[in-house]
Amino acid sequence: MSTSDSGPYAPGVDRSKQAIDGVEVGHRLIAAGEYELAIRAFNRAALANGLDAEILSGLGTANLELGRLGQAETLLRRATAQDDAWPEIYNNLGVVLMERGKTAEAQQIFRKAFALDNGESALIRDNLRLALAKSENTVNTAGQNDNYKLVRRGSSDYLIRPTP
């Protein structure tokens, strides 16, 4: 058997290079639609670096994509309680709350995200508008379609759009 580069065996591991950060691996796996693997990568990163807002947000986002809204809400709430939380985390928590039917609380969360972002994100602004419109239309919603779909935008941002 040959040990050359053209052989049938996988190349060896180059231990002189630094490993890719587990958080980066988790974000790449989310982008690839591999949510269970992303959860594992974020958990490994948490063991190595501790739980910070980015890891909690990544775990929450992966659970959100898997439809585990209760777990996603818990993780995203923990992420917003961190000192290093940023507006996108509040936005994603607002999306979870909208999906769970907690429109009034989602409005407050979207408003906080909008304020933290200084109104610069069109995504957060659109989500806030939708939450406000949904609460204004609660009087006459008997025949309306209340199914919402999460549309992925960027690495971990979501926009709520009504399904047809």
Residue pairs with C-beta under 8 A, 6 or more apart in sequence:
1 7
1 8
3 9
5 11
21 45
22 41
22 42
22 44
22 45
22 48
22 49
23 41
23 42
23 45
23 49
23 54
23 55
23 58
25 41
25 45
26 38
26 39
26 41
26 42
26 45
26 55
26 58
26 62
27 38
27 58
27 155
27 156
29 35
29 37
29 38
29 41
30 38
30 58
30 61
30 62
30 65
30 155
30 156
31 155
33 65
35 62
35 63
35 65
35 66
36 62
36 66
38 58
38 62
39 59
39 62
39 63
42 55
42 58
42 59
42 62
43 59
45 55
46 55
46 59
49 55
51 78
52 82
52 84
53 79
53 80
53 82
53 83
53 84
53 85
53 86
53 89
54 79
54 84
56 75
56 76
56 78
56 79
56 82
57 75
57 76
57 79
57 88
57 89
57 92
57 156
58 156
59 75
60 71
60 72
60 73
60 74
60 75
60 76
60 79
60 89
60 92
60 93
60 96
61 72
61 92
61 156
63 69
63 71
63 72
63 75
64 72
64 76
64 92
64 95
64 96
64 150
64 158
65 150
65 152
69 96
69 99
69 100
72 96
73 93
73 96
73 97
73 100
76 89
76 92
76 93
76 96
77 93
79 85
79 89
79 93
80 89
80 90
80 93
86 116
87 113
87 114
87 116
87 117
87 121
87 124
88 113
88 121
88 124
88 156
88 157
90 109
90 110
90 112
90 113
90 116
91 109
91 110
91 113
91 121
91 123
91 124
91 127
91 157
91 158
92 156
92 157
92 158
93 109
94 106
94 107
94 109
94 110
94 113
94 127
94 128
94 131
95 106
95 127
95 150
95 158
95 160
97 103
97 105
97 106
97 109
98 106
98 127
98 130
98 131
98 134
98 148
98 160
99 148
99 150
99 160
103 131
103 134
103 135
103 138
104 135
106 131
107 128
107 131
107 132
107 135
110 124
110 127
110 128
110 131
111 128
113 121
113 124
113 127
113 128
114 121
114 124
114 125
114 128
117 124
119 125
123 153
123 154
123 157
123 159
126 159
127 158
127 159
127 160
130 160
137 144
145 162
145 163
145 164
147 162
147 163
148 160
148 161
148 162
148 163
149 160
149 161
149 162
149 163
150 158
150 159
150 160
151 158
151 159
151 160
151 161
152 158
153 159
